Amino acid sequence: MTQSSGLLLSKYPLWLQWVGAFGVMLKLFACGLSVGWASPYLASFTSGTAPFPATTDEVSWMASTYQLGRFPGAILGAVGVQYFGGKIVIIGNAVVLLISWILVIVSNSVPWIYAARFLSGLCVEAANICYPLYLGDISSPSIRGTLMVLAINGLSLGIVAGYAIGPYVSMRVFSGIGVALIIGCIVIVTLLPQSPYYLVSNNKTKEAENSVLSYNRKADVQLEMDLIRKFVARTESITFTDRLRELNLPKNRKYGLILIALIFFMQTSGMNVLITYTESIATRGMLSLISPSTMPITMGGLTILGAWTSMYYVDKFERKTVWVFSTAGLALNLIALGTHFYLLEVGVDPSYLQWLFILSVSIYGAFSSMGMGSIPYILLSELFGSNIRTLAICICCSVGGLSGFVGIYGYQYLLEVIAESYIYWITGAWVFVALIFGLVLVPNTKGKTLTEIQDVLLEN
């Protein structure tokens, strides 16, 4: 190592943690592309401009199949993390997402899209399990929340990129971009050290010490190793029944239920609906000031702005404060969106309402990424001991997958039975309930090591 490179590493001792977060962000960017794919290409299937025909019911199932894939993704992600570690699961997950993009490239009928969307949902949910654990294990307490938000930003960036690119390129070209991103992710993550927590749990002490030093050049290796050993000590010789029994202890049951509720609130807050059907909603909202196909890009741009802004305050304020701020903004904008549709229903000239639709949808995107979309996954990496983390996260993310399906399919059902304005008003009221829930029950984990968090929760 040269003297200049040694000085650089000394000045930036945590640089590899940022590289790890960037690699995960790249993976989530590709996942975001698969999410953003829905708005332009489902609209093209609906309008009959897609490469092959699809009925309205088949288009609905293209959206729903993605959500169905999330449930097995949660299970496979949890099992993979338990036995192979977060790094290996991220790489394997990337390979499966690569296959899903290839399926779109070669598709010539609806079943190919079903398969691709199912695999995409599987990969996104498996990623939701493994990346909080992996980044939680390799990151320092002072920047853990920031790294989490950096990685999560990849999902928002990918969604917006999907919105922006989709209307102008074919599905096959779009999928080729996804393939290139996944290959880049695989290369970066392959070169990263395995998590020291995973290495200690597999009795690879020397490799764990090297991993600690790689991720923090100024770390007190022995102190860090003692903390890691303490954290993973209880994992030895614990059976699945023991894990279930420990998960049912009052402390773990309480915070498990809190996380399930937070994820359920997030998945039913309208996020999935607006991400999937932005262009269609804009068309029904009689948007004319800008093209309906541009509205997803506008919303996505502010989503990214909100996500990057949250990087600067997520480790400065309590998790509870961030959640309340985000949900308050979401509830208000959903009420505003419902008001827009109500005014259309009573005959107000749409030209007078353009500003209301654009602002409510765009600002909704910003607030969604400023807390509600990130806090549950930050807490997933923090609240559970190492011996039950994967099981707890598997349960939480399985609930997330099922509730995501309920949110998408329920929206389609409600469109047929009640006015669209009432859908957004009801959702806004629901998000306000989420605000109250978070204000009362979200725990304080800011700035604490994983071991300190467990000690505090146990005392409480």
Number of C-alpha atoms within 10 A of each C-alpha: 5 7 8 9 10 11 11 12 16 14 12 13 17 21 17 19 21 19 16 25 27 20 23 32 27 27 33 30 28 33 29 26 28 27 26 30 27 25 24 25 20 23 20 19 18 18 12 13 11 15 14 12 17 19 12 13 9 18 22 16 19 22 25 21 22 28 29 22 26 30 25 21 28 32 21 20 30 30 17 22 24 19 13 14 23 26 26 17 25 28 22 17 27 26 17 17 27 24 15 26 27 17 20 22 19 12 18 13 13 17 12 16 24 23 18 28 30 23 27 31 29 29 33 29 28 31 26 25 33 29 28 25 26 25 25 24 23 25 25 20 17 14 18 27 31 23 28 25 29 20 26 29 29 26 27 31 26 27 31 28 21 28 31 22 19 23 18 11 11 15 20 17 15 21 25 17 14 25 20 12 20 25 16 14 23 20 12 16 22 14 10 17 19 23 23 28 27 23 19 20 21 15 12 13 16 12 16 24 17 16 21 27 18 20 24 22 19 15 15 11 17 11 10 15 18 10 17 23 17 12 20 18 15 14 14 10 8 12 11 12 9 13 17 13 12 17 22 13 10 11 17 20 14 13 21 21 14 19 25 21 19 26 25 22 24 24 24 22 28 25 20 20 20 20 21 23 20 25 25 20 19 22 15 12 20 19 20 13 12 12 13 19 20 17 24 31 22 20 25 30 23 22 26 24 19 23 28 20 15 24 19 13 14 26 21 15 13 16 24 21 16 22 28 21 16 23 30 18 22 30 26 19 25 26 20 22 26 24 21 23 25 17 15 17 12 8 9 13 11 18 11 9 20 17 13 16 23 20 16 22 25 21 22 29 29 25 26 25 27 29 25 28 24 24 25 24 24 26 22 24 26 24 22 24 22 24 23 22 22 27 21 27 27 26 20 24 29 24 20 27 28 17 23 29 24 17 22 24 17 14 18 13 11 13 13 9 8 10 14 22 21 18 19 24 21 16 19 26 16 17 26 21 16 23 25 14 18 22 17 9 14 21 17 16 23 22 18 16 19 22 18 15 20 19 11 12 16 11 8 7
